[in-house]
Amino acid sequence: MDDSLSALGEQDGWKVDEFAARVHYRGADDYYSIEYYEPSHCVLYWKVKGDGDVAVPVGRGTVPGPLRERVRQDLDAAGIDPTVEGRDL
């Protein structure tokens, strides 16, 4: 596991699982699961519906700006280039 991935796991709410890290956030009325994949240096956003049994991938343009900024701050604090948050897949 990369040291920066371990450092991301130390950020509030983040959990590391081998080559990825995940965090769950709640917006006004929406729930999101955010995943960072270390091998490909990419961030994926999932909107979680209902009781958490259903999640659908969503584009960054639909994710609230403050949530995206929080993710960039967490990445930066872990030593990961925060611009990967905006990287097109």
C-alpha positions in Angstrom: 0.0 0.0 0.0 1.3 3.5 -0.9 2.1 5.8 2.0 -0.2 8.5 0.6 -3.1 6.0 0.6 -2.4 5.1 4.2 -2.4 8.9 5.0 -5.7 9.2 3.3 -7.0 6.5 5.5 -6.1 8.7 8.5 -8.4 11.5 7.3 -11.8 11.8 8.9 -14.2 9.0 7.7 -11.9 7.5 5.1 -11.4 3.7 5.1 -8.6 2.0 3.1 -9.0 -1.4 1.4 -5.9 -2.6 -0.4 -5.5 -0.1 -3.4 -8.5 2.1 -2.8 -10.0 4.4 -0.1 -13.7 5.3 0.5 -15.6 7.8 2.5 -19.3 8.5 2.9 -20.7 12.0 3.1 -24.2 13.4 3.6 -25.2 16.5 1.9 -28.5 18.4 2.5 -30.7 15.5 1.5 -28.3 13.4 -0.4 -25.8 10.7 0.5 -22.6 10.1 -1.4 -19.9 7.5 -1.4 -16.6 8.7 -2.7 -13.8 6.4 -3.8 -10.2 7.1 -4.6 -8.2 4.5 -6.6 -4.5 4.7 -6.1 -3.3 2.7 -9.1 -5.2 4.9 -11.6 -5.2 8.1 -9.4 -8.9 8.7 -9.9 -11.9 9.7 -7.8 -15.4 8.3 -8.4 -18.6 9.7 -6.9 -21.6 7.5 -6.2 -25.0 8.8 -5.1 -26.4 6.5 -2.5 -30.2 6.0 -2.5 -32.6 4.6 0.0 -31.1 2.7 2.9 -27.8 2.4 1.2 -28.5 -0.7 -0.9 -28.4 1.2 -4.2 -25.6 3.4 -5.4 -25.3 5.0 -8.8 -22.2 6.6 -10.3 -22.7 10.3 -10.9 -20.7 12.9 -12.8 -18.7 15.5 -10.9 -20.9 18.3 -12.2 -23.8 16.9 -10.2 -21.8 16.8 -6.9 -22.1 19.8 -4.6 -19.0 22.1 -4.8 -18.4 22.1 -1.0 -18.2 18.3 -1.1 -15.8 18.3 -4.0 -13.6 20.8 -2.2 -13.6 18.7 1.0 -12.4 15.7 -1.1 -9.6 17.8 -2.6 -8.6 19.0 0.9 -8.5 15.4 2.2 -6.4 14.3 -0.8 -4.0 17.2 -0.3 -3.6 16.5 3.4 -2.7 12.9 2.5 0.0 14.1 0.1 -2.1 13.2 -3.0 -2.3 15.7 -5.8 -5.7 17.2 -5.3 -6.2 17.9 -9.0 -6.8 14.2 -9.5 -10.3 14.9 -8.1 -11.2 16.6 -11.3 -9.6 14.2 -13.7 -11.8 12.9 -16.5 -12.2 9.1 -16.6 
